[in-house]
Amino acid sequence: MWKSYYNVTSIKDAVQILTEEGEQARIIAGATDLMIEIERGIRPGIKTLVDITRVSGLDKIYQDEDGYIHIGPLVTHNQCASSELLRERAFPLTKAAWEVGAPQIRNRGTIAGNLITASPANDTITPLMALGAKIKLLSGKSERIVNLSYFYTGVRTTVMRPDEIVVDIFFPAMNIYQRGTFIKIGLRKAQAISVVNASIIVEFSDGASATRGERKIQNAVVTLGSVAPTIIHARKTSDYLTGRELGKDTITEAGRIAKTESQPIDDIRGSSDYRREMVKICIERCLREVKNGTEKKAVPASPVLLVTGSTNGGKSTLEVSTKHQAGSRIKLKVNGRYYEFDNGYNKSLLRLLREEAGLIGTKEGCAEGECGACTVFMDGKAVMSCLVPAARAHLSEIVTIEGLASDGRLNQVQEAFISEGAVQCGYCTPGFIMSGTKLLEEKPHPTPDEIRQSITGNLCRCTGYYKIINAIDKAHQLKP
């Protein structure tokens, strides 16, 4: 693992560390990709992590006076999924962000991190490329702007230099004449890596909606993911759509052309032939949604985030930058009690809680952010603790399953799990209870669909989830 961990309070501090440490340093925000990459040896030689999540002002989404939408380097997928501005002026990105992982992952994972990881299967790259996004890179010596289309040089490789940091992502807002969406094919509905994904943006000549499919397309952009070493523009498909009405025959032919433009490989998740056929299906579905005006139905207007304000004074900001290495202390508040650890700086938060604090209710299932058994609350957000570096929790407030009971009484979700018999082996139960508890804090009277959304990041290997869903549904009727 890493040897040094910095929590910085300014971009200047981050840039200085990158300049001094070079290729052995890495900027992190959510760390949902990097933690796994380090464990698997995909990113070897990293000795220093520079955490920018305590730098204020980097989590903003706004539109400037020139009509460009800006996304800060700390903007998370959940922020994008719930942004009214993006829903109205950059919906393909909203849809892609909503499709990433599960609430706990979306609470930590950032759009900037998704771009930098540079996997051709990463969801938000495809719509951002369709939107014509650019990235501002800053180093100690210079600042430069790179078109996203030229940012990638291959699988998991970019033009970024070791001393550079992303400080802005920006693109022109979609105008009133444009409509667009994003669709992915995965092996399951949630927590799925794209087998294929696609984004389209079409602009109609007179600004009419596409609900009747009678208006000509003035301009079209089609991008495809997970079918080549990098995200690609399907230029032949875009050219074909331009100047045509969005009718049935046009949609079918556009799908056929897009199929020929992909260059997929065979792997464990799908054959190249399957991927080509799914490209065709994705493009047809995208165009039909735009034609029928139904694209926004796939993303709830008020999505479940598993986020609430911290109620016990948790501190997510720092007054000064901190460095954690062997012998350094991590200070945090867990379940209302203050802890100090002089070990664990190079562990995950999950291992810190279990091995140093002795709080073993939080379980390790996959250690890859897939199962949700390690769900805890950090500064009011549900997160996968296996993907949070322990030093990130310095001066933060953590709540684990042990902290839900009050005055010797279980909370209403715990009580409902007992009364409904929503437990079999019990290994996944703490994670489900944490997700259900945060849901009821966020939405005291959730709908059945919102209950299902809240537990998309939690896997149970024993049962069919019915009793778990019933328990959370019953819990909101119980008095806390």
C-alpha angles and dihedrals in degrees: 000000000000125000100208132030123192126196101197129194099202141036087235090062091048093050092048092054091048090050092051099042102034119183095002091065127077132189114229135186113157093005090199090131100030097054090058093042092053092047091050095044094243091129104038125182097037109141101156130051120197111200114202098178092105093057108107124229098026096104099069130125113194145145119235128216091265092059098256120137115220126204117194122223092253097051108124130214090251091055090053093046091053099039113117090199093056093043090057101034106024107022097158088064092048090053093047093048090051090053094055116106116298135304094279091052093044089053091062107022115090132208090235091053091050090054095046095049083065099201111157087225094059108119107216096053092069098058093038090055089049089051091054095245125187130199127219113215123195130195135166090266106036151359124228140173121224128191109237089231089065097038096087125070098175144316107341092346129112141171091257116125120223092252096051131099130191109244101168143015115196141170139163114278115246110260127227091267094058131085128179148155146181130234131184134189114214136164091255138011098260137023089025130142112224116264084186132351133182139186129195134186119186128184119206120219098236101025094255119148118251095237093114096032090227101120127086122247110241095188137001136190122193123183129182132203135199093019100091139022088275137015107284138206111235091216098170090054091048091049092049093053094049112100095012135108116246097247132143096269092047092052093049094049093046089055092050093050093047089053090059092050096059123094104196130170132220114254141148092282098052146339123255090248091053092049092051091052091048090052087059091048093047094051092047091050092047092051094045091052091051092045092051096038092235102119096106095055090080094067120058114238087229105029124195108260103169089227131128135158117277109261101192104052098270112179118221097168131067132216093211135015117265133207122209123196137132108330096013118128127240112205121193145145117245122184091341095309126107118235134186122196127187091187134054100054090134096044133089119262087249092059092043091055095045102037104031104027096034092229099142098166088092104080134212110222110151104353086215104087093259107108106038094219089126096054114145134159117253116186091336098315129106108235139169101252092202088069098045116090108234093233090058087069091062107131091359131124117243129188120193132182088272090062099056097081117083127203090350094307126115117237121252095265092053090047091049092050088056096045093046095044090236093162132087117156088355098217095117094038099094091056093048092048091050092051092046092048093051090047091057091048090053098037112017093191106035125185120237089257091052090052090054091047091053094058100042087107094054124082126199116192096190108053147027095253094244096117091043091054090045091051094053090045090052092045094066089058092055123088110252 
